[in-house]
Every structure is written in structure tokens, then in C-alpha cells.
Amino acid sequence: MVAKNERKRIRELARKWMDFAEQPVMQERKRLWKAVHDLNAERPVIMIETSPIEQYVSQKELVCSDAFLRGVELNMLDNLRHTEEVGDDIVLEPYYRLSWKLDLSDYGVPVEMKPATTEKGEQSLGYSFNFPIKKPEQISKLKKRSFKVYREETLQSKAMLEDIMGDILPVRVANYDPFSGTLGNNEWTGMFFFGLTWQVYRFIGNDGLLYWLYDAPDTIHWLMEYMYEDRMSFFAFLENEKLIEMNTDNQMAGPRSYGYVSDLPAQDYEGPVKLKNLWGWAESQEATIISPSMYAEFVLPYLARLSKQFGLVYYGCCEPVDDRLELIMKEIPNLRSVSVSGWADFHHIGEMLGNKYVYSRKPTPSYMSGAQPDWELMEEDMKKTYEATRNCNVEILVRDLYTINGDRPRLRKWVDMTKAIFGIA
């Protein structure tokens, strides 16, 4: 039984959500996002990721005590506040999305995350792992994972939410969130994340990634093949269980990049949705520490094989890809978007991408963080981006911004500054 105050709260937020979703500006933003991803950009699209920001929505603001509804309430408040205050190109669709609740077994070894602590003993944002595979011969401990969908439980949650607000805001269920298991608050729904070296690193650590390339190259290839088969098995499970839908709306086609595009699904699409109708996200941040030639030998072939399963591919996250971008473009012909972090050579990547790909710029979040944001560096960062992307299809996505000392207006200030630099009215 849903408490009256919780029902009232969710319905109020749903009305506000639908009011925003039906505004003409949302259709205009969808058109602009699609134009960028269609490689026919009219102007850069801009997005600030607000959900990780500490106290962007405080727990004190939440009314719902039911865990599921509290997740929905948090997600709604975050998106609504973002829409009201930030002034970027956020899109609210006229529906609310839930992801399927899944159970993914472990890999047969205990991969444990270890939070870092400050000098005062307080937990910090940093973390490490126990790296359970210490020697090459220990890879025999790894096992094939199993996957399960809690279909009935998920549909019960959907029915509960439909009963509360379905007459105001429709509810949809599809896809999954690879980074959050909180049903009701799945920011990364639609994200088909490869994460091959992301997981291999968690098994063997940086030392293994560096030394075993020389000392045990067959082990690295075995691990990459193991992860390739794991991801193929998981994606096939989602497809066979009919748990997927198109990620060409405001779901995540890449790290904080929407999926709006005209080229998906393919012209021969008749349904049901297959992987070839979707965006996939390839990256290898952990391989930054190895040379382009070793990356081409030990990492790229496995990413390329996975990429072939998808319609379009977003590549990268925080890694500076300029020293290996030509290799990536050659081996992943369905590449569409490339992440350009603060560690990359802006101009060189701009020249390589031209107007044939999406230049997905990730501003350096530390400039905007903390008690004293550095506006001089932020302005310089965006001016350099402007100069480097004159012939490019540009999206500007602020990610990994964790603390702004409660100063929410700085987000709008940054958006206004960036729009002025790029001549956006």
C-alpha cells in the first residue's frame, strides 16, 4: 500500500516532468542532438551530468520512504532541477523509464573494491581493488558467468508506478543500467558498455597489464578472449530474452551522450530489436599505459569484434585517444563518436575526425569543482575546444563533476560562458 503523501509527491513530480517534456524546446533539442549524430551539426549540443554531484539533490528533500519510490523521486528531482536551472540541452521524454532488474553472477574470483581514505581516515572518492589474480596460472579460477532477469519483480514495480502516475506519465521497461542496481533510479539505462580492460584490470591490476604483455602475452590474450566471450554471452542473453529496445532516445549511447540519430535502426529493420539496431560503447582507459602497437595487438581486435555486433559505436571515455585513433577508425568502421578528454590533443583529433565523426568533448571537471572554480581555465578550455572543432560535429559533455560546494548557479554560468564562446544564442 502506497502512502498518500508518497503518491501525492510522485504525481506532482510526474505532472512537472510531463509539462517540461511537452514543451517545444524538447523537440528542438532532440533535433539538434540528432543533427550532431547524423554528422550534420547545426551547433554543438551541451550537457552537464548532475546526478553524481554531491548534494545536488539532498536526502533531506526526499519524501518517499519506500525504497523503490525513493529512487524514482531522486531521479525525477535531479532531472527536473537540471531542466529548470542548468540551461543546457537536457531532454525529458514524455515517459519514465525503468530498467530490467538483473542478477549477474560473479567471475569465480572475489573482486573487491577498496575505498580510499583521507589522512583523517575519512572515505574519499578514490578506490582500488584486491586484484585477485596474482599469477598467470590463476586465470583457471575464472568461470563463465550466468545471467538472470527478475521479470515478474520488475513488472510489479512498473505496475506500482503506473498505478501512481501512469495516467500522467507513461512508464516503460527496457534495457539495463550497467552501473547502478537501484531500481527506479537508473541513469545509465541503454548503455551497452564493453568494458573489457575495465574488468581485466580489476582481475590483475596495472602491474599485470604492464608486465604480462611481455612475460605472459598468451595470458593477456586469454583474458581478453574470456572477456569478449563474457560480453557476447551477456548481450545475447539480453537479446534472446527480448529485454532490449532502441537506445536512440535520451538513453545513454555513450558516457552521457544521448542516442538520437537517424541511422538506427537500419533500413531493413522489422523487429524485434537486435544488437545491430543499437549503439555500443567501446573504450579502454586502462590501455592508455601501453603503446599503440601493443594496444593494436592485445586490445583493439577484441573491441572491434564486439563493435561488429552493433549498429553504431561510441569510442572512449577519459583516455587520450589521439595516438591510436587512426587504428580505431580503421578497425571499427561503424565508429560514429569519439570521446575527447582533457588529456587529448584537441587540434590533432579535430583534424582526424573532421566532419566524418562526432567530436565528443569532455571538459576537465576539476576546473569547475570545489570551493574555488577556476573560471580562467574553464574559459581557456572551451576556447581551445572552439578553435579545434571548427570543422567538426561537436557535443560537449561535462562528466565526473562530484562537488560544487552547493554552488548550483555555477553550472548555468559555465553553460552561458560556453554558449557565448561558440556563438549559441
Buried (B, 14 or more C-beta within 10 A) or exposed (E): EBEEEBBEBBBBBBEBBBEBBEEEEBEEBBEBBBBBBBBEBEBBBBBBBBBBBEEBBEEEEBBBEBEBBBBBBBBBBBBBBBBEBBBBBBBBBEEBBBBBBBEBEEBEBEBEEEEEEEEEEEEEEEEEBEBBBEEBEBBEEBEEBEBEBBBEEBBEBBEBBBEBBBEBBBBBBBBBBBEBBBBBBBBBBBBBBBBBBBBBBBBBBEEBBBEBBEEBBEBBBBBBBBBBEBBBEBBEBBBEBEBBBBBBBBBBBBBBBBBBBEBBBEEEBEEEBBBBBBBBBBBBBBBBEBEBEBBBBBBBBBBBBBBBBBBBBBBBBBBBBBBBBEBBBEBBEBBBBBBBBBEBBBEEBBEBBEEEBBBBBBBBBBBBBEEEBBBEBBBEBBBBBBEBBEEBBBBBBBBBBEBBEEEBEBBBBBBEBBBEBBEBE
